[in-house]
């Protein structure tokens, strides 16, 4: 455990900037990442580029953080996208396939939540087979409040918020 904490000190979390778009697109489009997303299709660069600009650099209330390694290279991202219909944020996280299994997802989510202070609910939709992600979110105070045939739905926050729907 102490060794893992020492390794994590080489990593840094910061808010996204426009120059991060391509690396986020590469991480998102990797087959191992796509299999856990609601939309597992590969996204064309042109579509991602305009979506990214509109999503994070317009006046929309969306937030994205990136995880940098010791060489300042992006190895993951954590998004908080506001869903107006549900009046809450939906969180999405991805780690570069070469960096998975090292505790980085937990570190990125924890650091991102500290930087993103919201009074609104935060929802995570996680595929039932994605056991690692479920554990990461539960370690960070997310609790399952609903499920369907494909996903668990987890909310962030205090136990009072977790009434079954």
Kinemage of the C-alpha trace (Angstrom):
@kinemage 1
@onewidth
@group {chain A} dominant
@subgroup {mainchain}
@vectorlist {calphas} color= white
{ca unk a 1} P 0.000 0.000 0.000
{ca unk a 2} L 2.756 2.501 0.888
{ca unk a 3} L 4.486 1.658 -2.398
{ca unk a 4} L 1.282 2.370 -4.338
{ca unk a 5} L 0.795 5.713 -2.556
{ca unk a 6} L 4.374 6.673 -3.434
{ca unk a 7} L 3.713 5.809 -7.067
{ca unk a 8} L 0.555 7.941 -7.099
{ca unk a 9} L 2.526 11.003 -5.981
{ca unk a 10} L 4.015 11.098 -9.482
{ca unk a 11} L 0.527 11.742 -10.889
{ca unk a 12} L -1.405 14.988 -11.054
{ca unk a 13} L -5.028 15.910 -11.774
{ca unk a 14} L -5.955 19.175 -13.473
{ca unk a 15} L -8.831 20.704 -15.405
{ca unk a 16} L -8.962 19.881 -19.084
{ca unk a 17} L -7.784 22.291 -21.785
{ca unk a 18} L -8.412 22.328 -25.527
{ca unk a 19} L -5.074 20.686 -26.327
{ca unk a 20} L -6.186 17.574 -24.377
{ca unk a 21} L -8.933 16.696 -26.844
{ca unk a 22} L -6.948 14.277 -29.020
{ca unk a 23} L -5.571 12.225 -26.115
{ca unk a 24} L -9.015 11.978 -24.501
{ca unk a 25} L -10.405 10.812 -27.848
{ca unk a 26} L -7.663 8.150 -28.104
{ca unk a 27} L -8.350 6.839 -24.585
{ca unk a 28} L -12.112 6.851 -25.152
{ca unk a 29} L -11.834 5.019 -28.484
{ca unk a 30} L -9.623 2.176 -27.264
{ca unk a 31} L -11.563 -1.121 -27.556
{ca unk a 32} L -11.056 -1.964 -23.858
{ca unk a 33} L -12.589 1.373 -22.840
{ca unk a 34} L -15.422 1.281 -25.377
{ca unk a 35} L -16.747 -2.064 -24.162
{ca unk a 36} L -17.739 -0.429 -20.852
{ca unk a 37} L -19.421 2.676 -22.270
{ca unk a 38} L -23.135 3.092 -23.014
{ca unk a 39} L -22.098 3.859 -26.590
{ca unk a 40} L -19.429 1.290 -27.495
{ca unk a 41} L -19.038 2.602 -31.047
{ca unk a 42} L -15.796 4.210 -32.178
{ca unk a 43} L -16.216 7.989 -32.410
{ca unk a 44} L -14.729 9.727 -35.495
{ca unk a 45} L -12.168 12.446 -34.683
{ca unk a 46} L -14.160 15.245 -36.366
{ca unk a 47} L -17.250 14.387 -34.293
{ca unk a 48} L -15.238 14.269 -31.073
{ca unk a 49} L -13.415 17.516 -31.797
{ca unk a 50} L -16.603 19.588 -32.188
{ca unk a 51} L -18.369 17.762 -29.314
{ca unk a 52} L -15.396 18.366 -26.979
{ca unk a 53} L -15.256 22.080 -27.784
{ca unk a 54} L -18.986 22.549 -27.267
{ca unk a 55} L -19.142 20.366 -24.154
{ca unk a 56} L -16.265 21.867 -22.170
{ca unk a 57} L -15.502 25.283 -23.627
{ca unk a 58} L -18.918 26.833 -24.171
{ca unk a 59} L -21.007 28.169 -21.344
{ca unk a 60} L -22.402 24.690 -20.614
{ca unk a 61} L -22.102 23.499 -17.022
{ca unk a 62} L -19.860 20.512 -17.741
{ca unk a 63} L -16.472 19.751 -16.231
{ca unk a 64} L -13.609 17.482 -17.193
{ca unk a 65} L -10.383 16.621 -15.394
{ca unk a 66} L -7.354 14.785 -16.725
{ca unk a 67} L -4.827 12.578 -14.974
{ca unk a 68} L -1.203 13.266 -15.886
{ca unk a 69} L 1.708 10.931 -15.259
{ca unk a 70} L 5.186 12.075 -14.145
{ca unk a 71} L 6.026 12.958 -17.753
{ca unk a 72} L 2.934 15.216 -17.968
{ca unk a 73} L 1.209 12.819 -20.394
{ca unk a 74} L -2.541 12.252 -20.075
{ca unk a 75} L -3.358 8.743 -18.886
{ca unk a 76} L -7.024 9.224 -17.947
{ca unk a 77} L -9.965 11.564 -17.676
{ca unk a 78} L -13.002 12.121 -15.469
{ca unk a 79} L -16.042 13.976 -16.808
{ca unk a 80} L -18.990 15.546 -14.988
{ca unk a 81} L -21.661 16.304 -17.586
{ca unk a 82} L -24.822 18.095 -16.498
{ca unk a 83} L -28.075 16.373 -17.457
{ca unk a 84} L -30.745 19.081 -17.488
{ca unk a 85} L -33.587 16.574 -17.713
{ca unk a 86} L -32.461 14.772 -14.534
{ca unk a 87} L -31.074 17.946 -12.907
{ca unk a 88} L -27.867 16.125 -11.946
{ca unk a 89} L -24.366 15.421 -13.170
{ca unk a 90} L -23.400 12.167 -14.856
{ca unk a 91} L -19.822 11.116 -14.186
{ca unk a 92} L -17.712 9.163 -16.649
{ca unk a 93} L -14.146 7.984 -16.116
{ca unk a 94} L -11.561 6.236 -18.289
{ca unk a 95} L -7.939 5.245 -17.789
{ca unk a 96} L -5.519 4.451 -20.618
{ca unk a 97} L -5.425 0.653 -21.058
{ca unk a 98} L -1.676 0.559 -20.307
{ca unk a 99} L -2.276 2.150 -16.890
{ca unk a 100} L -5.228 0.118 -15.643
{ca unk a 101} L -5.013 -1.977 -12.494
{ca unk a 102} L -2.683 0.446 -10.681
{ca unk a 103} L -5.194 2.312 -8.516
{ca unk a 104} L -5.293 5.272 -10.886
{ca unk a 105} L -9.064 5.173 -11.432
{ca unk a 106} L -9.625 5.509 -7.703
{ca unk a 107} L -7.050 8.311 -7.468
{ca unk a 108} L -8.499 10.207 -10.460
{ca unk a 109} L -12.093 9.945 -9.235
{ca unk a 110} L -11.171 10.963 -5.680
{ca unk a 111} L -9.114 13.968 -6.824
{ca unk a 112} L -11.737 15.025 -9.372
{ca unk a 113} L -14.518 14.908 -6.779
{ca unk a 114} L -12.442 17.127 -4.479
{ca unk a 115} L -11.999 19.688 -7.261
{ca unk a 116} L -15.620 19.480 -8.403
{ca unk a 117} L -17.838 20.727 -5.613
{ca unk a 118} L -21.467 20.414 -6.618
{ca unk a 119} L -24.622 20.710 -4.588
{ca unk a 120} L -26.443 18.662 -7.227
{ca unk a 121} L -26.514 14.883 -7.293
{ca unk a 122} L -23.835 13.022 -9.211
{ca unk a 123} L -24.842 9.811 -10.966
{ca unk a 124} L -22.669 6.997 -12.310
{ca unk a 125} L -24.051 4.394 -14.733
{ca unk a 126} L -21.836 1.307 -14.649
{ca unk a 127} L -22.155 -1.924 -16.593
{ca unk a 128} L -22.821 -4.842 -14.261
{ca unk a 129} L -19.764 -6.717 -15.525
{ca unk a 130} L -17.427 -3.815 -14.767
{ca unk a 131} L -16.647 -4.930 -11.207
{ca unk a 132} L -13.488 -2.803 -10.914
{ca unk a 133} L -15.386 0.429 -11.691
{ca unk a 134} L -18.164 -0.463 -9.270
{ca unk a 135} L -15.569 -0.882 -6.496
{ca unk a 136} L -13.814 2.376 -7.418
{ca unk a 137} L -17.048 4.338 -7.224
{ca unk a 138} L -18.113 2.668 -3.979
{ca unk a 139} L -14.735 3.540 -2.403
{ca unk a 140} L -15.532 7.156 -3.285
{ca unk a 141} L -18.900 7.310 -1.498
{ca unk a 142} L -21.137 6.275 -4.403
{ca unk a 143} L -23.939 3.847 -3.542
{ca unk a 144} L -26.089 1.687 -5.791
{ca unk a 145} L -29.630 3.012 -5.714
{ca unk a 146} L -31.090 1.346 -8.820
{ca unk a 147} L -30.333 -1.284 -11.432
{ca unk a 148} L -31.667 -2.632 -14.692
{ca unk a 149} L -30.706 -5.631 -16.823
{ca unk a 150} L -27.473 -3.976 -18.019
{ca unk a 151} L -26.351 -1.338 -15.501
{ca unk a 152} L -26.048 -0.377 -11.878
{ca unk a 153} L -26.882 3.240 -11.096
{ca unk a 154} L -24.899 4.806 -8.287
{ca unk a 155} L -25.304 8.182 -6.598
{ca unk a 156} L -22.654 10.139 -4.786
{ca unk a 157} L -23.175 11.461 -1.286
{ca unk a 158} L -24.765 10.794 2.037
{ca unk a 159} L -26.898 7.758 2.858
{ca unk a 160} L -30.087 9.870 3.083
{ca unk a 161} L -29.939 10.338 -0.683
{ca unk a 162} L -30.057 6.620 -1.425
{ca unk a 163} L -33.714 5.763 -1.305
{ca unk a 164} L -34.464 2.959 -3.753
{ca unk a 165} L -36.456 4.115 -6.756
